[in-house]
Amino acid sequence: MIEAVVFDLGGVLIDWDPRYLYRSLFEDERSMEAFLSTVTTPEWNERQDLGRTFAEGIAELVEAFPQHADLIAAYDTRWEEMLAGEVDGATDLLAELFDARVPLYALTNWSAETFPIARRRFPWLGRFQGVIVSGEEGIGKPDPRIYRLVLSRFGLRAERTLFVDDREVNLTAAERCGLRTAPFTSIDRLRADLVVEGLLPPTRR
C-alpha cells in the first residue's frame, strides 16, 4: 500500500526548457541548438543544480567562450523566461491527491538560487509537505544519498513511497533504494497509475 507520493518537478509538473528563452535570442534553430549543446550544456547546468552559484558558472563559460558572453549571461539574468508554466493538468492532479489526503513531497534537481522564483510563480508548491532541492543539499538525483535523505527527513518507508520522475536513470536509482516508481509521460497516464495504486478513484470528481 502506497502511503506517500514524491514528485519530480521539472518535466513533470513544471515546464522548464532553456529553449523558451533562447529562441528569442537566436535567428535560427540550428544555431540555438549548437549553443545549448556546446556552451550552456546540460552538464554545465547540472553543476548549478548541485550548488555551484550562477556567478561561478557564468564566469567559467565567459572565460571559455568570450564571443558568447551576452548569451551566456542571459542564462542567469533571464532565467525566468525558461519557465513556460505548469504542465497542463498538474494542479488539478495535485488538488485531487491533496483532497484525498495523500501526503505529497517533492524531490527536484534545481539551483538553490532559482528555486525561489518557482516558489513565487507556482503557489501550489505549498501543497507539498516537504520539498528537497538538490542545490540546497549539494547532492542530486540519481545519487542514492538524496533518496535516502528524502526517506529519513520525512519519515517515509521506501516500500510504501511512490516516486514520480520523467528520467529513467532517476527512476532506476530510486528503485535500487527500495522506492516504488511511476514513470512520467503525461498527466493522464500518471493519473491512471495513481488509480491502479488506489490513491485516486477511477473517475474524476
C-alpha positions as CSV (number, residue, x, y, z in Angstrom):
1,M,0.0,0.0,0.0
2,I,1.3,3.4,-1.0
3,E,1.4,5.9,1.8
4,A,3.0,9.0,0.1
5,V,4.0,10.3,-3.3
6,V,7.2,12.1,-4.1
7,F,7.2,14.2,-7.3
8,D,10.0,15.4,-9.5
9,L,9.1,18.9,-10.6
10,G,10.8,20.0,-13.9
11,G,9.5,17.9,-16.8
12,V,6.7,16.5,-14.6
13,L,4.7,19.4,-13.0
14,I,6.7,22.4,-14.3
15,D,7.5,23.0,-17.9
16,W,11.1,24.3,-17.9
17,D,13.3,24.5,-21.0
18,P,16.1,26.9,-21.9
19,R,14.8,26.9,-25.5
20,Y,11.9,29.1,-24.4
21,L,14.4,31.9,-23.7
22,Y,17.0,31.2,-26.4
23,R,14.5,31.0,-29.3
24,S,14.1,34.8,-28.8
25,L,17.9,35.3,-28.9
26,F,18.8,33.3,-32.0
27,E,17.7,33.8,-35.5
28,D,17.6,30.1,-36.3
29,E,17.0,26.8,-34.5
30,R,20.3,25.2,-35.6
31,S,22.5,27.9,-34.1
32,M,20.5,27.8,-30.9
33,E,20.9,24.0,-30.6
34,A,24.6,24.3,-31.3
35,F,24.9,26.8,-28.5
36,L,22.9,24.7,-26.0
37,S,24.9,21.6,-26.8
38,T,28.4,23.1,-26.7
39,V,28.2,26.1,-24.4
40,T,25.4,26.1,-21.8
41,T,25.3,22.3,-21.8
42,P,23.0,20.2,-19.6
43,E,26.2,19.0,-17.8
44,W,27.2,22.7,-17.1
45,N,23.7,23.4,-15.8
46,E,23.7,20.4,-13.5
47,R,26.6,21.9,-11.6
48,Q,24.3,24.8,-10.6
49,D,21.7,22.2,-9.6
50,L,24.4,20.7,-7.3
51,G,25.1,24.0,-5.5
52,R,27.5,26.0,-7.7
53,T,26.5,29.6,-8.0
54,F,25.4,31.1,-11.3
55,A,28.1,33.7,-10.9
56,E,30.8,31.0,-10.9
57,G,29.2,29.1,-13.7
58,I,28.7,32.1,-15.9
59,A,32.3,33.3,-15.3
60,E,33.7,29.9,-16.3
61,L,31.8,29.9,-19.6
62,V,32.5,33.6,-20.4
63,E,36.2,32.8,-20.0
64,A,36.0,29.8,-22.3
65,F,33.6,31.4,-24.9
66,P,34.1,35.2,-24.7
67,Q,32.4,35.7,-28.0
68,H,29.1,34.4,-26.4
69,A,29.3,36.5,-23.2
70,D,25.9,38.2,-23.6
71,L,24.2,34.9,-24.5
72,I,25.8,33.1,-21.5
73,A,24.8,35.9,-19.1
74,A,21.2,35.6,-20.2
75,Y,21.1,32.1,-18.7
76,D,21.2,33.8,-15.4
77,T,19.7,37.3,-15.8
78,R,16.7,36.0,-17.9
79,W,16.4,32.5,-16.4
80,E,12.7,33.0,-15.5
81,E,11.9,33.1,-19.3
82,M,12.8,29.5,-19.4
83,L,9.7,28.7,-17.3
84,A,6.7,28.2,-19.6
85,G,4.4,27.4,-16.7
86,E,2.9,24.4,-15.2
87,V,2.4,21.2,-17.1
88,D,-1.2,21.0,-18.3
89,G,-3.4,19.3,-15.7
90,A,-0.7,19.3,-13.0
91,T,-2.5,21.5,-10.5
92,D,-5.8,19.6,-11.0
93,L,-4.0,16.3,-10.3
94,L,-2.3,17.7,-7.2
95,A,-5.6,19.0,-6.0
96,E,-7.2,15.6,-6.3
97,L,-4.4,14.0,-4.3
98,F,-4.4,16.7,-1.7
99,D,-8.2,16.4,-1.3
100,A,-7.7,12.6,-1.0
101,R,-5.3,13.4,1.9
102,V,-2.4,11.7,0.2
103,P,0.9,13.0,1.7
104,L,2.8,14.8,-1.1
105,Y,6.5,15.6,-1.3
106,A,8.9,16.9,-4.0
107,L,12.4,16.0,-4.9
108,T,14.0,18.2,-7.6
109,N,17.3,18.8,-9.2
110,W,17.2,22.6,-9.1
111,S,19.5,25.5,-8.3
112,A,19.1,27.0,-4.9
113,E,19.3,30.4,-6.4
114,T,16.5,30.0,-8.9
115,F,14.1,27.8,-6.9
116,P,12.6,30.8,-5.0
117,I,11.4,32.0,-8.4
118,A,9.5,28.8,-8.9
119,R,8.0,29.1,-5.4
120,R,6.8,32.6,-6.3
121,R,5.4,31.6,-9.7
122,F,3.7,28.4,-8.5
123,P,1.9,28.9,-5.2
124,W,0.6,25.3,-5.5
125,L,4.1,24.2,-4.4
126,G,2.7,24.9,-0.9
127,R,0.6,21.7,-1.2
128,F,3.8,19.7,-0.6
129,Q,4.5,18.7,3.0
130,G,8.2,18.8,2.2
131,V,10.5,19.7,-0.7
132,I,14.1,18.7,-1.2
133,V,16.1,20.9,-3.6
134,S,19.4,19.5,-4.8
135,G,21.1,22.9,-4.9
136,E,20.4,23.3,-1.3
137,E,21.7,19.9,-0.3
138,G,24.8,19.7,-2.6
139,I,23.6,16.3,-3.9
140,G,21.1,15.4,-6.6
141,K,19.4,12.6,-8.5
142,P,20.4,9.9,-9.3
143,D,22.8,9.9,-6.3
144,P,21.3,7.3,-3.9
145,R,22.1,9.6,-1.0
146,I,19.3,12.0,-2.0
147,Y,16.7,9.3,-2.0
148,R,17.8,8.2,1.4
149,L,17.6,11.8,2.5
150,V,14.0,12.1,1.4
151,L,13.1,9.0,3.3
152,S,14.9,9.9,6.5
153,R,13.9,13.6,6.6
154,F,10.2,13.0,6.1
155,G,10.0,9.7,7.9
156,L,8.9,7.7,4.8
157,R,9.0,4.0,4.2
158,A,10.7,3.2,0.9
159,E,8.4,0.3,0.0
160,R,5.3,2.4,0.6
161,T,6.5,5.6,-1.2
162,L,5.8,6.2,-4.9
163,F,8.4,8.3,-6.7
164,V,7.4,10.0,-10.0
165,D,10.0,11.2,-12.5
166,D,10.4,11.6,-16.2
167,R,14.0,10.3,-16.4
168,E,14.7,6.5,-16.4
169,V,18.1,6.9,-14.7
170,N,16.4,8.6,-11.7
171,L,13.7,6.0,-11.5
172,T,16.2,3.2,-11.6
173,A,18.2,4.8,-8.8
174,A,15.1,5.2,-6.7
175,E,14.1,1.6,-7.2
176,R,17.6,0.5,-6.0
177,C,16.9,2.4,-2.8
178,G,13.6,0.4,-2.4
179,L,11.1,3.0,-3.6
180,R,8.2,2.2,-5.8
181,T,8.3,4.2,-9.0
182,A,6.0,5.6,-11.7
183,P,7.5,6.9,-15.0
184,F,6.0,10.2,-16.1
185,T,4.9,10.5,-19.7
186,S,1.7,12.5,-19.3
187,I,-0.7,13.7,-16.6
188,D,-3.4,11.3,-17.9
189,R,-1.0,8.3,-17.8
190,L,0.2,9.3,-14.3
191,R,-3.4,9.6,-13.1
192,A,-4.1,6.2,-14.4
193,D,-1.1,4.8,-12.5
194,L,-2.3,6.5,-9.3
195,V,-5.7,4.9,-9.7
196,V,-4.1,1.5,-10.0
197,E,-2.2,2.2,-6.8
198,G,-5.5,3.0,-5.1
199,L,-4.6,6.6,-4.5
200,L,-7.4,8.1,-6.6
201,P,-10.8,7.0,-7.8
202,P,-11.2,5.7,-11.4
203,T,-13.2,8.8,-12.4
204,R,-12.5,12.5,-11.6
205,R,-14.7,14.4,-9.2
